Amino acid sequence: GESVGLHLPTLSVQEGDNSIINCAYSNSASDYFIWYKQESGKGPQFIIDIRSNMDKRQGQRVTVLLNKTVKHLSLQIAATQPGDSAVYFCAEREGKLIFGQGTTLQVKP
Amino acid sequence: DVKVTQSSRYLVKRTGEKVFLECVQDMDHENMFWYRQDPGLGLRLIYFSYDVKMKEKGDIPEGYSVSREKKERFSLILESASTNQTSMYLCASSPMDGVNTEAFFGQGTRLTVV
């Protein structure tokens, strides 16, 4: 069936460095993608989204890149901070949300 | 502030019990979802509803049922709880597809079946 996946279960970065979290999706008909952040003991929270008619979208310290040719999505976090430590999920939407397995971002002081 | 509220943060139930997990949203959203979250498996969709009294099976509906009698409330029912249903359960809601279609999540219910 269709699936959304992340390349790495865990990513460890130094505080202040940039982080890049990757995601591959398989449903070429999906036209909307979302990144969520889930902190320990909480539900996922929306970070940023992108529609398939775009290839880049920027937020505050975060950028999402979409490459439809290879069905790849990435989340870039600039100047990573300890508060960015969390599990990050990408999701595609076609009526319902389909989530990847998540990448745990660990920020080293 | 938008809000999705799940009735319990933690629940412990016995095998064979009937379990109700309640979710309420105050955003007048049409769509509501129930997921379970397990280590290494991410979020898996159990059921979703796109309107009152409407429901659709997700990827893992076995052992579960749902009820949506009112737009703001979506209940997940475990007819006869089993230990393999021990998990974190997440409820979410979203508007019908449109300009903003992100889903908003509740804080989760951690269910333990003993």
Interface residues (C-beta under 8 A of the other chain):
Chain A: G1 P9 Y32 I34 Y36 G41 K42 G43 P44 Q45 F46 D49 F89 A91 R93 G95 K96 L97 I98 F99 G100 Q101 G102
Chain B: V4 F33 Y35 G40 L41 G42 L43 R44 L45 F48 Y50 E56 G58 D59 L90 A92 S94 D97 T101 E102 A103 F104 F105 G106 Q107 G108
